[in-house]
């Protein structure tokens, strides 16, 4: 079970692809209903404290249900 | 104290105190890690230096385009390419960095290698490798890129254990015909072409399967680690822990075996071998 931060469309547009360290950027994923989620590791959360991105840590959290993955390509005969 | 080191034969560093005595390419990597804000332990430096020496001794160093030894337990250190200052990786949110390697969350995390397949690789001479420390399976790719979002066109990918309990190598193809049983993702998985369109898939230095690819072309996309870059969209995220990964030119069977030996020696020195 994955718990992530829920983002509005506006919040998603604000963070997606933005760098929060020199070598790390945010990547959000949509759930089965098209709601945007952001998952942060423990060290990600530590890195965001006292930065312009600290507000993310106050966003509501919820369980993530992934969309069905695309079908695996057919194999050669 | 005399602050210098000596190389003895090809056995790495003797008296490495003070930072001297390392192979020039290893030292350049250490310098990049430091400049990025990362740090490496003395053991990590010794192990990495020996890895470079072993790859050079085996004649495989020149085949490397991007080598990620995943040392330093930070994004800044693990993003650095051992081979050169090109193809420095960038990590998304959702990774955990430890002395044992880097672990994506399996939901949203990947590393962009910055290496575009179509502009840097050759269909008949390309390899992908990954050293995985945990045994997991799922709808997961370890390395890859494709032209389409379905991961079926111009695919370059390595899969160590898919949900079907199979492993795959695909280099500029899409048929996924070079596959074999995989019930354990742990270890060093290596796939290559070497002078032809025959794709060879190795596990821990042993050739498991060979087959001719229905080659198309390379995708004009960067190769991701921890997912596949499917036409610009990351999909098939994994939760496998990586302690090494590389992208480069093709290797023959002897080189593949020596590559495994070098990487396994590296992992053993770091006490993280599987």
Interface residues (C-beta under 8 A of the other chain):
Chain A: X2 X4 X19 X20 X21 X22 X23 X24 X25 X26 X27 X28 X29 X37 X38 X39 X40 X41 X42 X43 X44 X64 X66 X69 X70 X71 X72 X73 X74 X75 X76
Chain B: X36 X37 X75 X76 X79 X88 X89 X90 X91 X92 X93 X94 X95 X96 X97 X105 X107 X108 X109 X110 X139 X149 X150 X151 X152 X155 X162 X164 X174 X175 X176 X177 X179 X211 X214 X230 X234 X235 X236
